[in-house]
Amino acid sequence: MKNILVIGSTGQIGSELTVRLRGLYGGAHVVAGYVHGAEPVGELLEGGPSAVCDVTDGEGLARVVRQYSVDTVYNLAALLSVVAELKPRLAWKIGVDGLWNVLEVARESGLSVFTPSSIGAFGPGTPPDHTPQDTIQRPRTIYGISKVTMELISDYYHMRYGVDTRGVRFPGLISYVTPPGGGTTDYAVDIYYSAVRGETFSCPIAKGTYMDMMYMPDALNACVRLMEADPARLLHRNSFNVTAMSFDPDEVYHAIKALCPDFKMEYQVDAVKQAIASSWPNSLDDTCAREEWDWQPHFDLPAMTADLISRLRQRGV
């Protein structure tokens, strides 16, 4: 039985992944790691143990690992893309310096570590369509630069010290549980909230801007499936392209309008978000993930839209 620590358990991915892992491995075996000011509540607090776990505090992290006999870490500590551009030093401190602390504890204690990267690890020189697994990256944002660095450091700790490091490059993630929080792709979350509330949506991303997206249930499955994969099959470890769908704002608008006929959208392009979005690929090639650990998404745009609107209505958003 695994003993798992989820760092960043109260964030966009962590809040749902912690619940999923507790359902798979038992609540007592999954520790919800959090930082002061972001304490777990509700199901996260009541469903299993929790502990202060700040990646910038290596000694504190080591104490939590020892206390709960942790053997697997899901390291989700990071700033989202737009927030990172506003706070570049903090983005590096959490994403890179923090990862170094996690990997040092992993090296000393024999832990397996999952750290996600992002589509933001690519840059304007990257082939934009069906972006290969291995290609030029060269991002121009601190968010992307830190993600590339995280990929390389994780690879280094596996090659140099034998640490079992694994990770994926997530596209934009869409969820009905957590509201938008400062990501470039968050318009594709916010638009559903506006539709269910009967509001006109002001889209910050220009028509014709394609980005890869994924519904959160598929993202959680990717995390678990990769960590349970046979390591002998993994030619890549810390930067698997994964995707489920690629669309522009107009396509998601029409998918919603098919279920909410009165829904309206207008464009008010945000220059910062648009510049970031324009530097990212239109679509990713996830062949390596499919071949090396049987990755397979379950939701396309129509299926996600129907499920998401139904769940938001049930929640009374």
C-alpha positions in Angstrom: 0.0 0.0 0.0 1.3 3.4 -1.0 1.8 6.3 1.4 1.3 9.4 -0.6 1.9 13.1 0.0 0.1 15.6 -2.2 2.0 18.9 -2.2 -0.4 21.7 -3.2 -3.5 19.7 -2.2 -5.7 22.8 -2.0 -4.9 24.0 -5.6 -6.7 23.4 -8.9 -5.4 19.9 -9.5 -4.5 19.0 -6.0 -7.9 19.5 -4.5 -9.4 16.9 -6.8 -6.4 14.6 -7.1 -6.2 14.2 -3.3 -9.8 13.0 -3.2 -9.2 10.6 -6.1 -6.1 9.1 -4.5 -7.9 8.6 -1.2 -10.6 6.7 -3.0 -8.0 4.5 -4.6 -5.6 3.9 -1.8 -7.6 4.8 1.4 -7.9 8.1 3.2 -5.3 7.2 5.8 -2.6 6.7 3.1 -2.9 10.1 1.4 -1.6 13.2 3.2 -3.0 16.6 2.0 0.0 19.0 2.1 -0.7 22.7 2.3 0.9 26.0 3.0 -0.3 28.5 5.7 -3.2 30.6 4.3 -4.4 27.7 2.1 -5.6 25.3 4.8 -7.7 22.3 3.6 -11.5 22.4 4.4 -14.4 20.1 4.0 -13.6 16.8 2.4 -9.9 17.5 2.1 -9.7 18.1 5.9 -12.0 15.3 7.0 -11.0 12.6 4.5 -7.5 11.9 5.8 -4.4 13.4 7.3 -3.1 16.8 6.4 0.2 18.6 7.2 1.9 21.9 6.5 4.2 21.3 3.5 6.0 24.2 1.9 8.4 23.2 -0.9 10.7 26.1 0.0 11.3 24.4 3.4 13.3 21.3 2.7 13.7 20.3 6.4 9.9 20.7 7.0 9.2 18.6 4.0 11.6 15.8 5.2 9.8 15.8 8.6 6.4 15.2 6.9 7.9 12.4 4.8 9.3 10.7 7.9 6.2 11.2 10.0 3.8 9.6 7.5 6.3 7.1 6.0 5.7 8.7 2.6 7.0 6.8 -0.5 5.3 8.7 -3.3 5.0 12.5 -3.8 2.7 14.4 -6.1 4.4 17.8 -6.3 1.8 20.3 -7.6 3.3 23.4 -6.1 3.5 26.2 -8.7 2.1 29.5 -9.8 -0.2 29.7 -12.8 1.0 31.3 -16.0 -0.3 34.9 -15.7 0.4 35.1 -12.0 3.9 33.9 -12.6 4.6 36.7 -15.0 3.5 39.2 -12.3 5.7 37.5 -9.7 8.6 35.9 -11.6 11.0 35.5 -8.6 8.3 33.7 -6.6 7.5 31.5 -9.6 11.1 30.4 -9.7 11.4 30.0 -6.0 8.4 27.7 -5.8 8.7 25.9 -9.1 12.5 25.4 -9.4 14.0 25.9 -5.9 11.1 24.1 -4.4 11.4 21.2 -6.8 15.1 20.9 -5.9 14.1 20.5 -2.2 11.5 17.8 -3.1 14.0 15.9 -5.2 16.7 16.1 -2.5 14.3 14.5 0.0 13.3 11.9 -2.6 17.0 11.1 -3.2 17.6 10.7 0.5 14.4 8.8 1.3 13.9 6.7 -1.9 10.7 8.4 -3.0 8.8 8.4 -6.3 8.0 11.9 -7.5 5.3 13.2 -9.9 5.8 16.8 -11.0 3.7 18.2 -13.9 5.0 20.4 -16.6 2.8 22.4 -19.0 2.1 23.3 -22.6 3.8 26.5 -21.5 7.2 24.8 -21.7 7.0 25.4 -25.5 7.8 28.7 -27.2 7.2 30.5 -30.5 9.9 28.5 -32.3 8.2 25.2 -31.5 6.3 23.5 -34.3 2.7 24.7 -33.6 0.7 21.8 -34.9 0.9 18.2 -33.6 3.9 19.4 -31.6 6.3 16.5 -31.2 7.3 15.0 -27.8 11.0 16.0 -28.4 11.4 19.4 -30.1 12.7 22.9 -29.7 11.1 24.6 -26.7 12.7 28.0 -25.9 9.7 29.6 -24.1 9.7 33.4 -23.5 7.9 33.5 -20.2 9.2 32.8 -16.7 6.4 30.3 -16.4 7.6 28.4 -19.4 11.3 28.8 -18.5 10.7 27.3 -15.1 8.7 24.4 -16.5 11.6 23.5 -18.9 14.0 23.7 -16.0 11.8 21.5 -13.9 11.7 18.9 -16.7 15.5 18.9 -17.0 16.2 18.8 -13.2 13.8 15.9 -12.8 15.5 14.0 -15.7 18.8 14.8 -14.1 17.8 13.3 -10.7 16.6 10.2 -12.4 19.8 9.7 -14.5 22.3 10.8 -11.8 20.7 9.4 -8.6 18.1 6.9 -9.8 15.2 8.8 -8.4 11.9 7.6 -9.8 10.7 10.9 -11.3 7.7 11.2 -13.6 5.6 13.9 -15.1 3.4 15.1 -18.0 3.0 18.3 -19.9 -0.6 19.4 -19.1 -2.6 21.4 -21.6 -5.3 23.8 -20.2 -7.3 22.1 -17.5 -11.1 22.6 -17.2 -12.9 21.8 -14.0 -16.3 22.4 -12.4 -14.8 22.1 -8.8 -12.3 25.0 -8.7 -13.0 28.4 -10.3 -10.4 30.1 -12.6 -7.2 31.1 -10.8 -4.9 33.1 -13.1 -4.0 30.8 -16.0 -3.9 31.7 -19.7 -6.3 28.9 -20.5 -8.7 29.7 -17.7 -11.0 31.4 -20.2 -12.2 27.9 -21.1 -13.3 27.4 -17.4 -14.7 30.9 -16.9 -16.9 30.7 -20.0 -18.9 27.8 -18.6 -19.5 29.6 -15.3 -20.8 32.6 -17.3 -23.0 30.4 -19.4 -24.7 28.7 -16.5 -25.2 32.1 -14.7 -26.8 33.6 -17.8 -24.0 36.2 -18.2 -22.5 37.5 -21.4 -18.9 36.3 -21.5 -16.0 38.6 -22.3 -13.4 36.5 -23.9 -9.8 37.6 -23.3 -8.4 35.3 -26.0 -8.8 36.1 -29.7 -10.9 34.1 -32.1 -8.8 31.6 -34.0 -6.3 31.0 -31.1 -6.1 27.3 -30.7 -4.8 25.7 -27.5 -4.9 22.1 -26.2 -7.4 21.5 -23.4 -8.3 18.6 -21.1 -11.2 17.9 -18.7 -10.1 17.4 -15.1 -11.2 13.8 -14.9 -8.9 12.9 -17.7 -6.1 14.9 -16.1 -6.5 13.0 -12.8 -6.4 9.7 -14.7 -3.2 10.7 -16.4 -1.5 11.4 -13.1 -2.5 8.1 -11.6 -1.9 6.0 -14.7 1.6 7.4 -15.2 2.6 6.8 -11.6 1.3 3.2 -11.8 3.0 2.5 -15.2 5.7 -0.1 -15.5 9.0 1.9 -15.4 10.6 -0.5 -17.8 8.3 0.9 -20.6 9.1 4.5 -19.9 11.6 6.0 -22.5 10.5 9.5 -21.4 9.8 10.3 -17.8 9.2 14.0 -17.0 7.7 15.6 -20.0 5.1 13.4 -21.6 2.8 15.4 -24.0 -0.9 14.6 -23.1 -3.9 16.1 -24.6 -7.6 15.5 -25.2 -8.9 18.3 -27.5 -7.8 21.5 -29.2 -10.3 24.4 -29.8 -10.4 28.1 -30.2 -12.9 30.4 -28.2 -15.4 30.3 -31.0 -15.7 26.5 -31.0 -16.2 26.3 -27.3 -18.8 29.1 -27.5 -20.8 27.2 -30.1 -20.5 23.9 -28.1 -22.1 25.7 -25.1 -24.7 27.5 -27.2 -26.0 24.2 -28.5 -27.1 23.5 -24.9 -27.6 27.1 -23.8 -29.3 28.9 -26.8 -29.4 32.3 -25.2 -25.7 32.4 -24.3 -23.7 35.4 -25.6 -20.0 36.1 -25.9 -18.0 39.1 -26.9 -14.2 39.6 -27.4 -12.2 41.8 -25.1 -8.7 40.5 -25.8 -6.2 40.8 -22.9 -2.8 41.6 -24.4 -0.8 39.7 -21.8 -2.8 36.6 -22.0 -3.0 36.7 -25.8 0.8 37.1 -26.1 1.3 34.0 -23.9 -1.4 32.0 -25.7 0.1 32.9 -29.1 3.5 31.5 -28.1 2.1 28.1 -27.3 1.3 25.2 -29.7 -2.1 24.8 -31.3 -2.1 21.0 -30.7 0.2 18.4 -29.1 1.3 15.0 -30.4 0.8 12.6 -27.4 1.9 9.4 -29.2 4.7 8.7 -26.7 2.3 8.7 -23.8 -0.1 6.4 -25.6 2.7 4.0 -26.5 4.7 4.0 -23.2 1.9 3.9 -20.6 -1.4 3.5 -22.6 -2.7 7.1 -22.2 -6.2 7.6 -23.5 -8.5 10.5 -22.8 -12.3 9.9 -22.5 -13.8 13.4 -23.0 -14.0 15.4 -26.2 -15.5 18.9 -26.4 -19.2 18.0 -26.7 -19.0 15.3 -24.0 -17.1 17.7 -21.6 -19.5 20.5 -22.3 -22.6 18.4 -21.5 -21.1 17.0 -18.3 -19.7 20.3 -17.1 -22.9 22.4 -17.6 -24.9 19.6 -15.9 -22.6 19.6 -12.9 -22.4 23.4 -12.6 -26.2 23.6 -12.6 -26.4 20.9 -9.9 -24.0 22.9 -7.8 -26.1 26.0 -8.2 -23.2 28.1 -9.6 
